[in-house]
Amino acid sequence: PKIIEQFVKKHPTVRLGLRQGNPTQICEFVESGHADIAIGTETTHAFPNLVMLPCFELNRSVIARRGHPLLKAKKLTLEEIAKYPIITYDPAYSGRWKVMEAFKKAGIEPNVIFGAVDADVSKTYVELGLGIAILTTVAFDPTHDRGLSARDASHLFEPSTTYITLRANTYLRRFAYDFIRSVAPGLEPEVVKAALRSPKSKS
């Protein structure tokens, strides 16, 4: 939200429209021309006409109601987590695959009761006492999620990489480069232009 707020102030004449979807859907929006830029994690499908530029990694945390026994456990392990009903992302999200893969490698069958398409939905179910959630750490906001607490689980689950996705060989206006650089400061215009021309950058 802060990036969008700054962008709108800097470019008041640019019409900014936001659409939500899972990683595959947002890439389809870009591929079809219904969106210029997608920001999301890994997809389940290949998109040869798109360029995916890695921005940053997202680690995971366990989110639970305050006072939950898991928050007080001496050591956070997969075995401890599996004792409770789990709410995580929908199967279309890489977060779900990576969470399930960690349990599979450990030979543990978790009790996943719900796959949400939105972190706020997951947290709502946690607040209702239906289970714990395994979400990206940035999804937890201590200011707004006052009835919840988070515990770092980056040692248990692989991070997901967030990408900015664009159509290959596309022309971007200066404000688009400004937006990309705001999301990922390392993606300077020269870097993005080179990637758009290079077939090696295609997913």
C-alpha positions as a printed NumPy array, in Angstrom:
array([[  0.   ,   0.   ,   0.   ],
       [  2.788,   2.478,   0.757],
       [  4.349,   1.911,  -2.668],
       [  1.014,   2.501,  -4.374],
       [  0.387,   5.631,  -2.302],
       [  3.795,   7.057,  -3.26 ],
       [  3.296,   6.158,  -6.917],
       [ -0.103,   7.865,  -7.128],
       [  1.324,  11.026,  -5.576],
       [  4.246,  11.044,  -7.999],
       [  2.119,  10.236, -11.074],
       [ -1.35 ,  11.748, -10.407],
       [ -2.379,  11.568, -14.087],
       [ -1.648,   7.84 , -14.442],
       [ -4.669,   5.566, -14.033],
       [ -3.684,   2.703, -11.761],
       [ -5.967,  -0.331, -11.682],
       [ -5.388,  -3.311,  -9.395],
       [ -6.581,  -6.869, -10.004],
       [ -6.174,  -9.815,  -7.686],
       [ -5.607, -13.446,  -8.571],
       [ -3.435, -16.452,  -7.853],
       [  0.07 , -16.571,  -9.424],
       [ -1.116, -18.332, -12.582],
       [ -4.116, -16.043, -13.06 ],
       [ -2.117, -12.829, -12.788],
       [  0.379, -14.09 , -15.361],
       [ -2.539, -14.87 , -17.652],
       [ -3.731, -11.267, -17.204],
       [ -0.349, -10.008, -18.405],
       [ -0.069, -12.525, -21.248],
       [ -3.523, -11.561, -22.578],
       [ -2.83 ,  -7.828, -22.286],
       [ -5.395,  -7.274, -19.528],
       [ -2.583,  -6.182, -17.198],
       [  0.835,  -4.641, -17.763],
       [  2.62 ,  -5.967, -14.681],
       [  2.083,  -8.921, -12.36 ],
       [  3.574,  -9.235,  -8.887],
       [  3.409, -12.718,  -7.413],
       [  5.212, -15.919,  -6.518],
       [  6.083, -18.973,  -8.607],
       [  3.454, -20.411, -10.955],
       [  2.37 , -23.956, -11.749],
       [  2.469, -23.227, -15.513],
       [  5.189, -22.045, -17.891],
       [  4.631, -18.762, -19.72 ],
       [  7.163, -18.63 , -22.587],
       [  5.994, -15.191, -23.722],
       [  6.564, -13.606, -20.338],
       [  9.649, -12.41 , -18.491],
       [  9.801, -13.088, -14.753],
       [ 12.19 , -10.902, -12.768],
       [ 12.963, -12.061,  -9.202],
       [ 12.452,  -9.34 ,  -6.591],
       [ 12.731, -10.773,  -3.095],
       [ 12.057, -13.861,  -1.001],
       [  9.138, -14.398,   1.363],
       [  9.748, -16.401,   4.528],
       [  6.976, -18.059,   6.519],
       [  5.611, -17.784,  10.022],
       [  3.069, -19.685,  12.05 ],
       [  0.139, -17.455,  12.997],
       [ -1.976, -18.38 ,  16.021],
       [ -4.329, -16.821,  18.516],
       [ -2.574, -15.177,  21.41 ],
       [ -1.928, -17.645,  24.192],
       [ -1.953, -20.638,  21.838],
       [  0.268, -23.471,  23.183],
       [  2.251, -23.598,  19.942],
       [  3.53 , -20.084,  20.583],
       [  4.961, -21.254,  23.906],
       [  6.585, -24.45 ,  22.609],
       [ 10.267, -24.585,  23.519],
       [ 11.213, -25.457,  19.946],
       [  9.039, -24.964,  16.886],
       [  9.087, -28.187,  14.851],
       [  6.972, -29.736,  12.123],
       [  5.845, -32.347,  14.641],
       [  4.556, -29.635,  16.986],
       [  2.792, -27.784,  14.174],
       [  1.128, -30.98 ,  12.921],
       [ -0.65 , -31.404,  16.257],
       [ -3.093, -28.652,  15.271],
       [ -5.5  , -28.016,  12.359],
       [ -3.687, -25.95 ,   9.721],
       [ -4.96 , -23.175,   7.482],
       [ -2.676, -22.259,   4.599],
       [ -2.817, -20.948,   1.057],
       [ -4.882, -22.409,  -1.758],
       [ -3.1  , -25.14 ,  -3.804],
       [ -2.606, -22.617,  -6.644],
       [ -0.029, -20.765,  -4.519],
       [  3.602, -21.821,  -4.181],
       [  3.287, -21.321,  -0.426],
       [  1.008, -24.335,  -0.245],
       [  3.379, -26.58 ,  -2.226],
       [  6.372, -25.636,  -0.109],
       [  4.554, -26.142,   3.159],
       [  3.264, -29.553,   2.088],
       [  6.656, -30.562,   0.704],
       [  8.307, -29.895,   4.072],
       [  5.84 , -32.169,   5.838],
       [  6.158, -34.821,   3.123],
       [  9.957, -34.917,   3.425],
       [  9.606, -35.345,   7.186],
       [  7.073, -38.162,   6.748],
       [  4.359, -36.203,   8.545],
       [  0.724, -35.956,   7.453],
       [ -0.591, -32.502,   8.472],
       [ -4.257, -31.79 ,   9.1  ],
       [ -4.889, -29.032,   6.543],
       [ -8.491, -27.966,   6.983],
       [ -8.643, -24.974,   4.674],
       [ -6.789, -23.464,   1.717],
       [ -7.409, -19.714,   1.46 ],
       [ -6.741, -17.441,  -1.505],
       [ -6.136, -14.499,   0.796],
       [ -4.036, -14.115,   3.96 ],
       [ -6.746, -12.021,   5.627],
       [ -9.247, -14.854,   5.171],
       [ -6.77 , -17.273,   6.75 ],
       [ -6.235, -14.96 ,   9.715],
       [ -9.981, -14.584,  10.203],
       [-10.324, -18.359,  10.587],
       [ -7.421, -18.366,  13.032],
       [ -9.139, -15.642,  15.074],
       [-12.268, -17.816,  15.168],
       [-10.182, -20.577,  16.752],
       [-10.462, -23.022,  13.854],
       [ -6.719, -23.654,  13.657],
       [ -3.316, -22.119,  13.092],
       [ -2.076, -20.62 ,   9.835],
       [  1.204, -20.963,   7.973],
       [  1.587, -17.752,   5.988],
       [  4.27 , -15.473,   4.629],
       [  5.755, -13.425,   7.447],
       [  4.789, -10.129,   5.785],
       [  1.123, -11.167,   5.993],
       [  1.208, -10.605,   9.759],
       [  0.719,  -7.029,  10.919],
       [  0.989,  -6.67 ,  14.715],
       [ -0.823,  -3.334,  14.56 ],
       [ -3.953,  -4.765,  12.938],
       [ -3.735,  -8.431,  13.967],
       [ -3.985,  -7.68 ,  17.665],
       [ -5.644, -10.923,  18.637],
       [ -2.94 , -12.973,  16.925],
       [  0.763, -13.66 ,  17.328],
       [  3.378, -14.89 ,  14.861],
       [  6.314, -17.22 ,  15.297],
       [  9.094, -17.431,  12.738],
       [  9.11 , -20.705,  10.798],
       [ 11.724, -19.86 ,   8.169],
       [ 13.895, -22.74 ,   9.432],
       [ 11.131, -25.221,   8.579],
       [  9.806, -24.093,   5.204],
       [ 11.508, -22.95 ,   2.01 ],
       [ 10.86 , -19.323,   1.104],
       [  8.888, -18.326,  -1.974],
       [ 10.349, -15.932,  -4.512],
       [  8.284, -12.938,  -5.542],
       [  8.553, -11.981,  -9.218],
       [  7.601,  -9.015, -11.327],
       [  6.247, -10.434, -14.581],
       [  6.075,  -8.576, -17.905],
       [  5.397,  -9.404, -21.55 ],
       [  8.626, -10.013, -23.469],
       [  9.726,  -7.32 , -25.932],
       [  7.139,  -4.881, -24.59 ],
       [  7.559,  -1.105, -24.431],
       [  7.238,   0.38 , -20.965],
       [  6.649,   4.031, -20.149],
       [  8.84 ,   5.808, -17.619],
       [  6.195,   5.591, -14.895],
       [  6.13 ,   1.789, -15.254],
       [  9.874,   1.669, -14.587],
       [  9.318,   3.915, -11.566],
       [  6.723,   1.505, -10.218],
       [  8.96 ,  -1.535, -10.762],
       [ 11.892,   0.157,  -9.053],
       [  9.661,   1.035,  -6.089],
       [  8.751,  -2.621,  -5.633],
       [ 12.275,  -3.917,  -6.272],
       [ 14.992,  -1.218,  -5.988],
       [ 17.535,  -3.481,  -7.699],
       [ 15.503,  -3.572, -10.914],
       [ 16.799,  -0.414, -12.562],
       [ 15.382,   0.453, -16.013],
       [ 18.53 ,  -0.813, -17.758],
       [ 18.205,  -4.189, -16.023],
       [ 14.532,  -4.5  , -16.961],
       [ 15.119,  -3.451, -20.593],
       [ 17.901,  -6.001, -20.975],
       [ 15.704,  -8.754, -19.514],
       [ 12.821,  -7.91 , -21.841],
       [ 15.126,  -8.339, -24.84 ],
       [ 16.753, -11.53 , -23.589],
       [ 15.021, -14.878, -24.294],
       [ 16.96 , -16.364, -21.369],
       [ 14.816, -14.328, -18.974],
       [ 11.587, -15.996, -20.051],
       [  9.971, -18.351, -17.606]])
